[in-house]
């Protein structure tokens, strides 16, 4: 228990919290908040829909992640230097959006929004790499939980709080305030410690692009690891893909759904991620992945109970709270596991690839969910969601193989998950 408390007391986690906040700010500014601004400017709904494409950089960020592994800025160091560059770039790009006209210069507005998304995805690459490299093994779980806490607070800031401010202030002022909030990350970049690594950066772009794949795929059970990354939260993705239509069909109002899913649900998620981080530090990576994998699956049964009871408000609150709590714990262990997989010569590239695989699950799995509900009904659908956890848990039986030493690749340091 003392080691867990010590991990949460680490000053490194304070910087991780600030960087998590800085990472979370831009997302809504190119998503839901941006849509609200465009709607108030009477922009055509079809155009607003097309603007969802500005989020593409988040899904392909692994394409330029090798640049951040290969090149070291001439100030602050390999990770802090890139963090400062991306954060200053973000502040400028968001401020430029504030002074633009979404109705009168829609094309320029779209270019600026795309620039914000690209710079934000670039910040995510280097912040993820920094967090992976600077934390001690016992701090991986707490670090994942604290990062998610900062990220969630930021999403609340640039989402709900920004919308509330927009009822009282011009959009220009709101976006300038959001640009100013990036000062938290800028301060972290300047004052946080630079990771101290024995490994040297890749010597060429070819090495930075090719060897992260060669090194990873040389590990025992590499393909099983990649499949596990895709499947571990499959049940959660399926269970939550149609939450809003499900609750509306049961007769809950939009106010009910907003208050519980966005308010109470977010609190439950934050509690879950912090608790999950503590458990990882206490019992280790393997045990945590097992415990939270099972809990994620079992929590789906609460939705099944709600489907059977119908419009029952206490059960709805309990189902949302339980799912978010268990999913938050699973996310903390999952993020810590992804960090443990990275070879520190190629942290930016390997972590970006792994998170892209994680995003692939969300994109693909959502497609057939409506068909499954129409075919089998809600109760059977939630049973299917629960069973969807089994493949990931079966793959977890290979964990001892994943932690075995990998054969060395020329010029690289061997990496294995830190349990």
N, C-alpha and C positions, 0 to 999 in steps of 0.2 A: 504493500500500500504506500509506503514511503516513496518508492521509486515512481509511482504514478503521480503523487503530489509534486515530487521534484520535477517531473517532466512538464507538468502544467505550469510550474513556476519559472521555467526556463525563459530568459529574456528573448530567446529566438522566437518563441511563440507570439510575443507581442508584435514583432515585425511581420510575422506570417499573417496575423490578424489584419494589420494595416494593408498588406499586399492583397489579401483576399477581398477587402473592401474595394480597393482600387480596381481589381479585376472585375468585380460585379457591377460597377457603376455604368459602363457603356452599354450593357446588354439591352436594357429597356429603352435606352435612348435611340436605338436603331430598331426597336420592336414595338411593344405596346404603347409606350409614351409617344414615340414617333407617329404611330397610327392615330393617336388622339389629337396630336397637333394638326396632322393633315386633315382629319375629319372636321375640326373647327374652322379650317381654311376652305371648306366646301370642295375639297378635291375629290374627283370621281372615285368611287369605291373600287373600280377595276384597277386604277392606278395604284391605290393604296395596297391592293393585293399583290401587285407586281413588286412592290417595295420589299416584300418578304425575302426576295432574292438577295438583298444586301447582306443577309446573314450567311451567305455561302462561305466566306473566308473561315468561319469557325469550323466548318466540316473538312476543309482541305489544308489546314494550317501546317500539316506535316510536310507539305511541299517546300516551304521555305524555312522550316525549323533547322535544317543542316547549316544554314548561314549563321545562325546564332550559336551553333556548336563550333563552327570553324573559325570565325573571326572574333577578336577581342577588341572592344572599343579602347581608345587610348586614355580613358579615365575610369575610375572606380572599379574596374575589373571586368571579367568575362560576363558575369551575371548582372551585377548592379549597374554596369555601364549600359547594357541593353535595356534594363528596366527603366532607367532614367530617360533614354532615348524614346522608348515607346510611350512613356507617361507624358512627357512633354509634347510629343506628337499628338497624343490623344487630346490633351488640353487645348491645343491649337485647333485641331479638327472640330471638336465639339463647339468651341467658341465661334469658329467659322460658320457652323450650322446655325448658331444663334443669330448671326447677322445676315443669313440668307433668307430667301423668300420662297417657301415651298409652292406657292400658287403661281407666282410670276416667273420663277426660274426653276422649274421642276427638275430639269435635267441636271443643273448644277447642284441642286439639293440632293439628288440621288447620288451623284459622284461624291459629295461630302459625306453622306451617310455610309457609302461603301468604304470610304477612306477611314471613317471611325471604326467600322467593323473589322477592316483589315488590321489597323493598328491595335485594336483591342485583342484580336486573335493573336497578334504578335506578342503583346504583353502577356497573354495567358501562357504562351510557349515558355517565355523566360521566367515568369513567376513560378510556374510548375517545376521548371528545372532548378531554380534557386531553392525552393522548398525541399525538393528531393535531396539536394546536395548539402544543405546547411544543417539539417536535422540529424540528431543522433538516432540510432535504431529504436531506442525506447521512446523517442519523441514522434515517431511516424504516425501513430494512431492519434495522439493528442493534436499533433500538427494538422492532420487531415480534418479533425473536428473543428479546430479553431479557424482554419482557412474557410471552411464551409460557413461557419458563423459569420465571418466578415463578409463573405460573398452574399449571404442572405440579407444581411443588414443593408448592403449596398443595393440589392435588388428592390428592397422596400423603399430606399431613399430615392432612387431614380425611377421607381414605378409609382407606388401609392403616394409618397410625399410630393413628388414632382407634379402629379396630377392635381393634388390638393392646392399646391402653390399656383398652378396654372389657372385656377378659378379666381385668383386674387392678383396675379402678376402677369405681365406679358410673357409669351413663350421665350422671347429673347432673353429676358432676365432669368427665367427658369433654367435654360440651357447654360447660361453663363455661370450660374450657381453650381450646376452639375460639373462643369469644367473645373471650377474652383475646388470642388470636393476631392479632385485627384491629388491635391496637395498632400493628403495622407500617404499615398503611395510614393510620391516624390521624396518626402521626408524619410520614408523607409529605405528608399534606394540610396540616399546620401549617407544615412547614419547606421544602417544595419551592417553586420559583419559580412564580408565576402567569404564564400565557402573556400576552405583550404583543401585543395586536392593534390594528390601526388601525380595523378594522370595529366598528361599534356593534351591540349586540344588537338583535333585532327590536323594533319599537316597539309591537307589539300581538300578541295571541294569534293573530289572523287571519293576520298577516304570518308569525308563527312556524310556523304550520301549512301555509299555502298556498305561500309563496315558496320553501321548500326543494325542492318538486316543480317549480315553475315554472322556477326557476333551473337545476335539473339537466336537465330535459327540453329546455331551450333550447340545450344544448350540442350541437355536431356529434357525430353518432353516439351520442346518449344511449341509444337503445333497444338498440344493439349492446353498449354498456357493460353495461347491466343483464342482457342475455342472457349475456354473458361471465361476469359474477359468478355466475350460476346454473350455468353449464356447466363452468367451468375445472377444478373438482375432481370432476367427475362420475365419471371413471374410478376415482378413489380411493374415493369413497363406495360405488360398486358392488363393487369388489374386496374391501373390508373389511366389507361388510354381513353376510356369512355366514361370517366367519372361524372362529368357534367351532364351528358345526355341521360345517364343512369339515374342521377338524382332528380333531374327535371321530370323524367318519366314517372318517378315515384310521387311527384306532386310537390316537391320542395321548391321554394321561390328562389329567384336569383340572389336575393338578399341573404337567405339562409345559406346558399352555396358559397357566396362570397365571404360571409362572416366566418364560416366554419373552415372552408378549405384554405382561404388566404390568410385568415387571422389565426385561429386556433391551430390549424394545420401547420402553419409556419413555425409557431412556437414549439409544437411537438417535434417537428423536424430538427430544429436547433438543439432541443434537449437530447434528442436521439443521437445526433452527430457527436455532441460533447460526451455523452455517456458511452457511445461506441468507441470513441478515441481512448477513453479511460480503460475500457475493457481490453482493448488491443494492447495497451501498455501493461496491463495486469496479467493477462492469460496468454498473450502471444498471438501471432497472425493466424496460424492454422486453426486454432480453437475458436477464435473470433469469427473467422469466415464460416465455420460450421454452425456456430450458435446463431449468428445473424441470418445465415442462409435459411435455416429452419424457421426462425421467427418471422422472416419476411413472408415465407410461404404460408405459415399458419395464420398470419394476420389477415390474409385474404378471406378467411372464413367469416370474418366480421361482415364483409360485404355480402356474402351468401346469406347470412342471418338477416341482414337488412333487406335483401331482395325478397325473402320469405315474409318478413313482417310488413313490408310496404312503408307507408309514410309514418315513420316512428322517429321523432326528432332525437331523443336521447341515444338511440342505437346509431343514428347517422353520425352524431358527434363522436361517439365511441369508436365507430368504424374508421372515420377519418383520422382521429387522434392515434389509434393503434397502428394504422397503416403507416402514417407519417413517422411515428416514433421508431417502429421497426425498420422502415426503409432508411431513416436517418442513421441508425446504428450500422446497418449494412453498408451504406455509402461511405461511412468513416473507415470501416475495415477495408472496403474495396479500394478506396483512394490510397490508403496506406500500402496495400498490396501492390498497386500499380507503381507507386514510388519505389518500393523495394525491388522491383524488376529491372530498374534502369541501371545500365552501365554508365558510370559518371563521366566517361569521355564523350558520350553521346546522349546525355540526359534529355536535352531539349527535343531531339529527333525521336528517340524511343518513346518518351512520354506522350508526345504529340500523336504518334502512330497508335498507341494503346487507347488514348482517349477518342481518337477517330473511330476505332473499332467499337468502342462503347457507344458512341453516337449512332453507329450503324444499326445497332439493336433498336433504338428508338424509332429510326426512320422506317425500317423494314417491317417491324412487328406490328406497328399501328395499322397497316393496310388491311389485314384480314379480320381484325377484331369485330367490325360491324357485321360482317358475314357470319362469324361464329355466333354472335348474339342472336341474330335473326334465325339461325338454324337450330340452335340448342336452347335458347332462353338464358336469362341472366343467371339463374342458380347454377345450371350446368357449366355456363361460361366461367364462373368464378372457381368452380372445381377444376376446370381445365387450367386456369391460371395457377392454381396451387400446384398442380402436377407439373407445370412447366418449370418448376424449380428443380426437379429431379435431375435432369441432365447436368446442370452446373454442379450439383452436389456429388454426383457420381464422378465427375472429372476431378473434384477436390480430393478424391481418394489417391490421386497421383501426386499430391503435394510433396511427399518425401522425395520423389524423383526430381521435382522442380528445384528443390534446394540443393541437389547434388552439384558438385563443382563441374563447370563446363570446360571443355577443352579450350585452351588459350588460342586466340586469334592473334596473328602477328601485330604487335603494337598496341594491343588492347589489354585492359585489366579485366579479369574474369568477374562476372557479376552473378549473383544468385539471390533469390528472395530472402529478405532478412526476417526471420521468424521471431 
